[in-house]
């Protein structure tokens, strides 16, 4: 379809890989701001719902953010109801919040930029732990 616009097969290949790069960046940011910053440890014999609520959070919805995230800003509902069509997550969200409130469970929602900051901080902390472990291992080898 784009071949006439790009003029050559090489241009088409470059366009394809550029768009794949953009798509992968978008996907990683959208999916990981809901997962990486969460404090997940080894299972401590908790029920499935509690584990899902601890392992993920939502990005506060708006028309733009919901469109940008492909409705996956409702990550809690996505984990609790994986077979539900994404376009229905906003319908079930008030019931999930009510359920959490009734049972004393934490329903975490972050602003988009708060989620991005938390993800970057979490990656920095993880990287620092790895770097410290590497330094200790290097000292033992010497």
MARMARMAR-195796 format. One line per field, with one value per atom (N, C-alpha, C): residue number from 1; residue in three letters; atom name; x negated, y negated, z. Coordinates in pm, 1 decimal, m for minus. Last residue first. Example, Ala and Ser with C-alpha at 12.3 -4.5 7.8 and 13.67 -1.06 7.14 Angstrom:
# MARMARMAR-195796
seq = 2,2,2,1,1,1
type = SER,SER,SER,ALA,ALA,ALA
atom = N,CA,C,N,CA,C
u = m1285.0,m1367.0,m1290.0,m1319.0,m1230.0,m1320.0
v = 225.0,106.0,m3.0,569.0,450.0,330.0
w = 708.0,714.0,787.0,780.0,780.0,780.0
***
This chain:
# MARMARMAR-195796
seq = 142,142,142,141,141,141,140,140,140,139,139,139,138,138,138,137,137,137,136,136,136,135,135,135,134,134,134,133,133,133,132,132,132,131,131,131,130,130,130,129,129,129,128,128,128,127,127,127,126,126,126,125,125,125,124,124,124,123,123,123,122,122,122,121,121,121,120,120,120,119,119,119,118,118,118,117,117,117,116,116,116,115,115,115,114,114,114,113,113,113,112,112,112,111,111,111,110,110,110,109,109,109,108,108,108,107,107,107,106,106,106,105,105,105,104,104,104,103,103,103,102,102,102,101,101,101,100,100,100,99,99,99,98,98,98,97,97,97,96,96,96,95,95,95,94,94,94,93,93,93,92,92,92,91,91,91,90,90,90,89,89,89,88,88,88,87,87,87,86,86,86,85,85,85,84,84,84,83,83,83,82,82,82,81,81,81,80,80,80,79,79,79,78,78,78,77,77,77,76,76,76,75,75,75,74,74,74,73,73,73,72,72,72,71,71,71,70,70,70,69,69,69,68,68,68,67,67,67,66,66,66,65,65,65,64,64,64,63,63,63,62,62,62,61,61,61,60,60,60,59,59,59,58,58,58,57,57,57,56,56,56,55,55,55,54,54,54,53,53,53,52,52,52,51,51,51,50,50,50,49,49,49,48,48,48,47,47,47,46,46,46,45,45,45,44,44,44,43,43,43,42,42,42,41,41,41,40,40,40,39,39,39,38,38,38,37,37,37,36,36,36,35,35,35,34,34,34,33,33,33,32,32,32,31,31,31,30,30,30,29,29,29,28,28,28,27,27,27,26,26,26,25,25,25,24,24,24,23,23,23,22,22,22,21,21,21,20,20,20,19,19,19,18,18,18,17,17,17,16,16,16,15,15,15,14,14,14,13,13,13,12,12,12,11,11,11,10,10,10,9,9,9,8,8,8,7,7,7,6,6,6,5,5,5,4,4,4,3,3,3,2,2,2,1,1,1
type = UNK,UNK,UNK,UNK,UNK,UNK,UNK,UNK,UNK,UNK,UNK,UNK,UNK,UNK,UNK,UNK,UNK,UNK,UNK,UNK,UNK,UNK,UNK,UNK,UNK,UNK,UNK,UNK,UNK,UNK,UNK,UNK,UNK,UNK,UNK,UNK,UNK,UNK,UNK,UNK,UNK,UNK,UNK,UNK,UNK,UNK,UNK,UNK,UNK,UNK,UNK,UNK,UNK,UNK,UNK,UNK,UNK,UNK,UNK,UNK,UNK,UNK,UNK,UNK,UNK,UNK,UNK,UNK,UNK,UNK,UNK,UNK,UNK,UNK,UNK,UNK,UNK,UNK,UNK,UNK,UNK,UNK,UNK,UNK,UNK,UNK,UNK,UNK,UNK,UNK,UNK,UNK,UNK,UNK,UNK,UNK,UNK,UNK,UNK,UNK,UNK,UNK,UNK,UNK,UNK,UNK,UNK,UNK,UNK,UNK,UNK,UNK,UNK,UNK,UNK,UNK,UNK,UNK,UNK,UNK,UNK,UNK,UNK,UNK,UNK,UNK,UNK,UNK,UNK,UNK,UNK,UNK,UNK,UNK,UNK,UNK,UNK,UNK,UNK,UNK,UNK,UNK,UNK,UNK,UNK,UNK,UNK,UNK,UNK,UNK,UNK,UNK,UNK,UNK,UNK,UNK,UNK,UNK,UNK,UNK,UNK,UNK,UNK,UNK,UNK,UNK,UNK,UNK,UNK,UNK,UNK,UNK,UNK,UNK,UNK,UNK,UNK,UNK,UNK,UNK,UNK,UNK,UNK,UNK,UNK,UNK,UNK,UNK,UNK,UNK,UNK,UNK,UNK,UNK,UNK,UNK,UNK,UNK,UNK,UNK,UNK,UNK,UNK,UNK,UNK,UNK,UNK,UNK,UNK,UNK,UNK,UNK,UNK,UNK,UNK,UNK,UNK,UNK,UNK,UNK,UNK,UNK,UNK,UNK,UNK,UNK,UNK,UNK,UNK,UNK,UNK,UNK,UNK,UNK,UNK,UNK,UNK,UNK,UNK,UNK,UNK,UNK,UNK,UNK,UNK,UNK,UNK,UNK,UNK,UNK,UNK,UNK,UNK,UNK,UNK,UNK,UNK,UNK,UNK,UNK,UNK,UNK,UNK,UNK,UNK,UNK,UNK,UNK,UNK,UNK,UNK,UNK,UNK,UNK,UNK,UNK,UNK,UNK,UNK,UNK,UNK,UNK,UNK,UNK,UNK,UNK,UNK,UNK,UNK,UNK,UNK,UNK,UNK,UNK,UNK,UNK,UNK,UNK,UNK,UNK,UNK,UNK,UNK,UNK,UNK,UNK,UNK,UNK,UNK,UNK,UNK,UNK,UNK,UNK,UNK,UNK,UNK,UNK,UNK,UNK,UNK,UNK,UNK,UNK,UNK,UNK,UNK,UNK,UNK,UNK,UNK,UNK,UNK,UNK,UNK,UNK,UNK,UNK,UNK,UNK,UNK,UNK,UNK,UNK,UNK,UNK,UNK,UNK,UNK,UNK,UNK,UNK,UNK,UNK,UNK,UNK,UNK,UNK,UNK,UNK,UNK,UNK,UNK,UNK,UNK,UNK,UNK,UNK,UNK,UNK,UNK,UNK,UNK,UNK,UNK,UNK,UNK,UNK,UNK,UNK,UNK,UNK,UNK,UNK,UNK,UNK,UNK,UNK,UNK,UNK,UNK,UNK,UNK,UNK,UNK,UNK,UNK,UNK,UNK,UNK,UNK,UNK,UNK,UNK,UNK,UNK,UNK,UNK,UNK,UNK,UNK,UNK,UNK,UNK,UNK,UNK,UNK,UNK,UNK,UNK,UNK,UNK,UNK,UNK,UNK,UNK
atom = N,CA,C,N,CA,C,N,CA,C,N,CA,C,N,CA,C,N,CA,C,N,CA,C,N,CA,C,N,CA,C,N,CA,C,N,CA,C,N,CA,C,N,CA,C,N,CA,C,N,CA,C,N,CA,C,N,CA,C,N,CA,C,N,CA,C,N,CA,C,N,CA,C,N,CA,C,N,CA,C,N,CA,C,N,CA,C,N,CA,C,N,CA,C,N,CA,C,N,CA,C,N,CA,C,N,CA,C,N,CA,C,N,CA,C,N,CA,C,N,CA,C,N,CA,C,N,CA,C,N,CA,C,N,CA,C,N,CA,C,N,CA,C,N,CA,C,N,CA,C,N,CA,C,N,CA,C,N,CA,C,N,CA,C,N,CA,C,N,CA,C,N,CA,C,N,CA,C,N,CA,C,N,CA,C,N,CA,C,N,CA,C,N,CA,C,N,CA,C,N,CA,C,N,CA,C,N,CA,C,N,CA,C,N,CA,C,N,CA,C,N,CA,C,N,CA,C,N,CA,C,N,CA,C,N,CA,C,N,CA,C,N,CA,C,N,CA,C,N,CA,C,N,CA,C,N,CA,C,N,CA,C,N,CA,C,N,CA,C,N,CA,C,N,CA,C,N,CA,C,N,CA,C,N,CA,C,N,CA,C,N,CA,C,N,CA,C,N,CA,C,N,CA,C,N,CA,C,N,CA,C,N,CA,C,N,CA,C,N,CA,C,N,CA,C,N,CA,C,N,CA,C,N,CA,C,N,CA,C,N,CA,C,N,CA,C,N,CA,C,N,CA,C,N,CA,C,N,CA,C,N,CA,C,N,CA,C,N,CA,C,N,CA,C,N,CA,C,N,CA,C,N,CA,C,N,CA,C,N,CA,C,N,CA,C,N,CA,C,N,CA,C,N,CA,C,N,CA,C,N,CA,C,N,CA,C,N,CA,C,N,CA,C,N,CA,C,N,CA,C,N,CA,C,N,CA,C,N,CA,C,N,CA,C,N,CA,C,N,CA,C,N,CA,C,N,CA,C,N,CA,C,N,CA,C,N,CA,C,N,CA,C,N,CA,C,N,CA,C,N,CA,C,N,CA,C,N,CA,C,N,CA,C,N,CA,C
u = m3781.0,m3916.1,m3983.9,m3533.1,m3614.3,m3758.6,m3426.5,m3450.2,m3543.0,m3395.5,m3490.0,m3524.7,m3191.5,m3323.3,m3429.7,m2979.2,m3027.1,m3167.7,m2946.7,m2980.6,m3036.9,m2878.2,m2999.3,m3042.8,m2635.2,m2746.9,m2879.3,m2477.2,m2505.0,m2624.0,m2471.5,m2532.5,m2568.0,m2333.8,m2470.3,m2542.2,m2084.6,m2165.0,m2310.8,m2004.0,m2018.4,m2107.0,m1991.8,m2087.6,m2109.9,m1781.9,m1915.7,m2022.8,m1573.7,m1609.6,m1750.4,m1572.9,m1598.9,m1641.1,m1508.5,m1634.1,m1670.9,m1255.4,m1363.1,m1499.7,m1121.5,m1130.9,m1242.7,m1141.1,m1203.3,m1221.5,m988.0,m1129.1,m1203.1,m737.6,m802.7,m952.8,m680.9,m696.0,m767.1,m659.0,m763.1,m789.3,m433.1,m560.2,m675.2,m240.8,m276.7,m409.0,m232.6,m271.6,m314.6,m129.8,m268.0,m319.7,133.9,41.9,m102.7,221.7,222.7,118.3,341.4,240.2,268.2,501.9,514.7,413.4,568.0,472.8,491.0,744.3,766.4,681.9,704.4,653.0,675.5,982.6,872.5,831.9,1206.3,1083.4,961.7,1444.5,1357.2,1222.1,1566.0,1639.0,1547.8,1369.9,1400.5,1471.1,1385.4,1260.1,1286.1,1648.9,1608.8,1483.8,1623.0,1714.7,1679.7,1444.8,1407.8,1494.2,1607.0,1481.2,1435.4,1811.0,1843.7,1717.9,1676.5,1739.9,1773.7,1579.0,1490.3,1560.2,1754.4,1737.6,1654.0,1731.8,1863.4,1850.0,1471.8,1522.8,1659.9,1451.7,1386.5,1442.0,1545.6,1642.8,1580.9,1342.2,1430.3,1535.5,1226.6,1164.6,1256.9,1437.0,1389.5,1339.8,1315.8,1410.5,1354.7,1122.1,1199.2,1299.3,1011.7,930.9,1009.0,1085.5,1178.5,1107.6,864.0,974.1,1068.5,703.3,651.8,762.8,874.6,818.6,767.5,912.3,1026.6,979.9,649.6,706.8,821.9,620.0,541.5,594.9,726.3,807.3,741.7,565.8,544.7,632.5,640.7,560.3,513.7,770.2,852.0,772.7,552.5,633.2,718.4,417.7,382.8,462.5,542.7,398.8,358.9,808.5,778.9,631.0,762.8,824.6,798.8,656.9,573.7,631.1,881.7,754.0,670.2,1083.4,1106.1,974.5,934.8,990.0,1011.5,861.3,911.9,949.6,556.2,683.6,735.3,441.7,411.2,545.7,430.9,493.3,431.8,203.3,279.9,340.2,91.6,121.7,196.6,57.4,m36.1,m12.3,262.2,127.8,31.2,478.0,481.9,345.3,399.5,418.7,417.0,396.3,272.7,284.9,669.3,571.1,439.9,772.9,813.1,712.0,653.6,625.0,658.2,524.0,624.3,594.3,191.6,302.5,401.4,m51.5,75.3,192.4,m237.7,m229.2,m93.4,m453.6,m318.3,m321.3,m710.6,m669.4,m532.1,m590.7,m685.2,m639.5,m556.8,m517.0,m627.8,m461.0,m545.5,m497.9,m463.7,m391.6,m486.9,m591.5,m608.8,m542.3,m517.3,m651.9,m657.9,m233.5,m286.6,m417.7,m156.8,m56.5,m112.9,m362.2,m332.6,m229.2,m363.7,m449.6,m423.1,m189.2,m165.6,m245.5,m285.3,m145.1,m126.7,m557.0,m520.2,m378.1,m530.3,m603.7,m562.4,m382.8,m329.9,m398.9,m556.9,m424.0,m372.2,m772.5,m791.3,m658.3,m648.0,m702.8,m726.4,m575.9,m473.8,m527.5,m829.0,m734.6,m629.7,m927.4,m998.8,m904.2,m742.9,m752.8,m824.4,m806.5,m675.5,m673.3,m1064.5,m1044.5,m911.5,m1009.6,m1085.2,m1075.3,m858.5,m804.6,m877.8,m1043.4,m917.3,m857.8,m1234.8,m1270.8,m1145.2,m1080.2,m1137.3,m1174.5,m1028.8,m918.7,m966.9,m1284.3,m1206.7,m1091.6,m1340.3,m1420.5,m1348.8,m1162.0,m1143.9,m1222.0,m1053.8,m1143.5,m1113.7,m853.5,m936.3,m1028.8,m662.9,m801.3,m900.1,m417.2,m454.0,m602.2,m399.6,m402.3,m445.6,m407.5,m514.7,m515.1,m197.1,m282.6,m391.1,m81.9,0.0,m87.4
v = 1165.8,1112.0,1173.7,1269.6,1336.5,1290.9,1088.0,1226.4,1299.4,859.3,856.9,998.3,943.3,913.3,910.3,960.3,1082.6,1060.0,689.2,784.9,913.3,588.9,541.7,638.1,721.3,742.6,701.8,610.6,755.0,787.6,344.4,376.5,524.6,380.0,327.5,358.8,469.9,556.2,510.8,242.3,371.6,465.9,60.7,38.6,166.9,165.9,158.6,139.8,123.7,260.8,264.5,m158.7,m82.6,60.5,m209.8,m259.9,m181.2,m93.1,m40.5,m84.5,m261.3,m118.1,m53.9,m507.6,m491.0,m343.1,m446.7,m482.3,m465.1,m400.8,m295.6,m324.1,m646.7,m528.7,m416.3,m805.4,m833.8,m711.4,m682.3,m684.6,m709.5,m734.6,m597.7,m589.3,m1010.7,m950.3,m804.6,m1033.2,m1076.6,m1026.4,m922.6,m869.5,m905.8,m865.1,m950.4,m896.1,m550.6,m656.1,m741.8,m351.3,m423.0,m536.8,m56.4,m164.6,m219.6,53.9,37.1,m82.4,274.2,150.9,155.5,398.3,419.7,287.1,421.8,362.9,386.9,502.4,605.8,553.3,270.8,356.5,456.2,180.3,101.1,186.7,380.3,357.8,281.1,342.0,470.2,452.9,83.9,107.8,238.0,136.7,43.0,65.1,308.6,359.1,268.5,134.7,252.2,310.4,m55.5,m97.0,21.6,122.1,56.7,11.2,212.8,296.4,226.8,14.7,48.1,123.6,7.9,m109.5,m82.7,250.4,235.3,116.4,283.1,290.3,269.4,292.4,176.3,175.8,542.4,424.4,303.7,816.6,720.6,592.0,1057.3,949.3,857.7,1233.4,1266.9,1156.4,1136.1,1137.3,1168.1,988.2,1038.7,1045.3,912.6,983.4,1050.0,782.4,899.4,980.8,575.5,667.1,794.9,438.4,509.0,610.5,339.5,421.7,504.3,181.4,303.2,395.2,m25.6,47.5,182.9,m89.0,m168.4,m113.4,48.9,122.0,32.8,m86.3,m42.0,37.1,m181.3,m73.0,m6.9,m402.4,m275.1,m157.0,m601.4,m580.2,m442.9,m583.5,m556.6,m522.4,m654.7,m525.4,m487.5,m910.6,m805.3,m666.8,m1045.8,m1033.5,m918.5,m1019.5,m971.8,m949.4,m885.0,m999.3,m947.2,m711.8,m721.1,m862.0,m649.3,m720.8,m747.7,m327.5,m466.0,m537.0,m79.2,m144.4,m281.6,189.2,70.0,12.1,505.7,413.0,291.9,674.7,684.0,586.4,645.2,604.2,597.6,749.3,609.4,558.3,1015.2,933.0,784.6,1098.1,1101.0,1013.5,1072.7,988.1,984.2,1276.3,1136.4,1042.4,1513.7,1470.1,1323.4,1488.5,1527.5,1460.2,1580.4,1486.4,1535.6,1702.9,1773.7,1677.4,1521.6,1547.4,1610.0,1530.6,1552.2,1588.2,1285.5,1424.6,1442.2,956.8,1048.7,1190.1,648.1,788.1,874.2,345.9,421.0,565.6,188.6,255.3,341.8,81.2,15.8,87.3,267.1,262.7,195.0,223.7,345.6,325.7,m3.9,59.9,178.3,m71.3,m165.3,m106.5,130.3,144.3,43.0,65.4,185.6,186.3,m180.8,m164.9,m45.3,m125.4,m229.9,m210.1,85.6,104.5,0.6,m37.0,78.4,97.7,m242.3,m273.6,m158.9,m85.3,m184.1,m217.4,60.0,131.6,35.9,m144.6,m61.1,8.1,m237.4,m327.7,m247.4,m0.3,m61.2,m151.9,29.0,134.7,81.8,m200.1,m190.4,m80.1,m128.8,m249.3,m242.0,96.6,112.5,m10.9,m26.7,84.0,95.8,m211.0,m257.8,m151.3,m31.0,m128.2,m179.1,99.9,176.7,83.0,m116.8,m44.2,34.2,m179.0,m277.4,m212.7,56.3,20.2,m81.6,37.0,145.1,115.6,m301.1,m188.1,m81.7,m498.0,m495.8,m377.6,m563.1,m558.4,m541.4,m551.2,m673.7,m678.5,m290.7,m406.5,m535.6,m140.1,m131.9,m250.4,m126.0,m243.7,m246.7,118.6,0.0,m126.6
w = 4268.7,4277.7,4393.6,4324.9,4223.4,4234.1,4507.1,4550.0,4453.3,4350.0,4462.4,4508.8,4179.7,4123.5,4232.5,4356.9,4291.5,4236.2,4419.3,4524.3,4465.9,4165.3,4232.3,4342.2,4124.4,4031.9,4096.7,4325.4,4327.2,4237.4,4233.8,4364.2,4372.8,3992.4,3990.2,4121.8,4087.1,4000.8,4001.8,4229.7,4298.8,4217.9,4016.4,4124.7,4203.8,3866.7,3808.8,3914.4,4048.2,4008.1,3950.0,4052.9,4175.9,4143.9,3783.9,3839.9,3965.5,3769.0,3685.0,3737.3,3950.5,3976.9,3895.5,3815.2,3947.9,3980.5,3588.6,3573.2,3706.1,3712.3,3634.5,3620.4,3830.0,3916.3,3842.1,3596.3,3695.1,3783.1,3480.8,3408.1,3505.1,3681.0,3645.9,3572.9,3664.3,3791.5,3768.2,3409.3,3432.6,3566.2,3452.5,3351.2,3382.9,3795.7,3678.2,3580.8,3921.5,3911.3,3789.5,4159.2,4032.9,4032.6,4334.5,4306.0,4165.5,4581.6,4437.6,4396.8,4843.0,4783.4,4631.9,5033.2,4939.1,4875.3,5200.2,5251.9,5163.7,5092.2,5147.1,5195.2,4997.5,5091.3,5162.0,4815.5,4934.5,5039.9,4620.4,4694.4,4823.4,4529.4,4587.5,4673.4,4423.0,4533.7,4606.2,4212.6,4318.9,4443.0,4061.6,4116.9,4230.9,3989.1,4069.7,4133.9,3829.0,3956.4,4047.2,3610.3,3706.1,3834.3,3418.8,3538.6,3646.7,3224.7,3278.8,3411.2,3143.7,3214.6,3276.9,3004.1,3134.4,3213.2,2749.1,2858.7,2996.4,2567.2,2560.5,2671.7,2601.6,2663.6,2666.5,2682.4,2581.3,2648.1,2915.0,2886.9,2777.4,2985.6,2866.3,2828.3,3227.4,3104.5,2976.9,3481.4,3379.6,3243.5,3630.9,3696.6,3596.8,3443.8,3514.6,3580.0,3361.8,3262.1,3329.1,3596.2,3538.3,3433.5,3615.6,3722.8,3667.3,3385.6,3399.3,3509.5,3216.2,3314.0,3338.6,3017.1,3137.2,3250.3,2798.1,2896.0,3011.0,2598.4,2711.2,2815.1,2453.1,2399.1,2506.0,2538.3,2601.7,2546.3,2386.7,2374.4,2427.2,2486.1,2345.0,2327.5,2751.5,2721.6,2576.6,2717.7,2776.7,2748.3,2599.0,2528.6,2584.1,2796.6,2659.8,2586.8,3090.6,3018.8,2877.0,3398.4,3261.7,3218.7,3557.7,3564.3,3423.0,3522.9,3489.2,3485.7,3784.2,3669.1,3646.6,3859.9,3895.0,3767.4,3994.9,3886.5,3940.6,4209.1,4097.4,3985.4,4388.3,4429.4,4312.4,4246.7,4288.1,4331.6,4218.4,4099.1,4133.8,4488.3,4408.9,4284.0,4547.1,4616.5,4539.8,4381.9,4362.0,4426.0,4490.1,4352.6,4330.9,4826.2,4727.6,4593.2,4928.7,4919.9,4815.0,4992.6,5010.3,5017.5,4899.6,5043.2,5075.9,4625.8,4675.8,4824.2,4631.7,4617.7,4682.5,4546.9,4608.5,4579.6,4403.4,4393.4,4452.4,4390.5,4483.4,4486.8,4070.4,4178.4,4261.2,3850.0,3980.0,4096.7,3634.0,3690.6,3827.7,3560.2,3619.1,3696.4,3430.4,3515.0,3591.8,3268.8,3378.0,3473.0,3071.8,3189.2,3299.4,2861.3,2942.1,3071.6,2761.9,2801.2,2893.1,2705.2,2800.3,2851.3,2516.0,2641.1,2744.0,2306.2,2378.8,2514.5,2217.9,2269.6,2355.6,2127.8,2234.9,2300.5,1923.2,2038.6,2155.5,1741.6,1804.6,1930.1,1664.1,1731.4,1806.8,1541.2,1653.0,1733.1,1334.7,1435.8,1560.8,1187.1,1250.8,1356.6,1103.7,1183.3,1258.1,948.3,1073.1,1162.4,737.8,816.7,950.3,632.4,691.3,783.2,532.2,636.9,708.7,337.5,448.5,563.7,165.9,228.1,350.7,82.8,157.7,231.9,m60.2,57.3,144.7,m272.4,m176.7,m47.9,m332.7,m350.4,m245.0,m298.3,m418.0,m437.1,m115.4,m70.2,m184.9,m243.3,m171.6,m137.6,m348.8,m439.9,m371.8,m94.8,m194.0,m290.5,76.1,84.8,m22.0,0.0,0.0,0.0
***
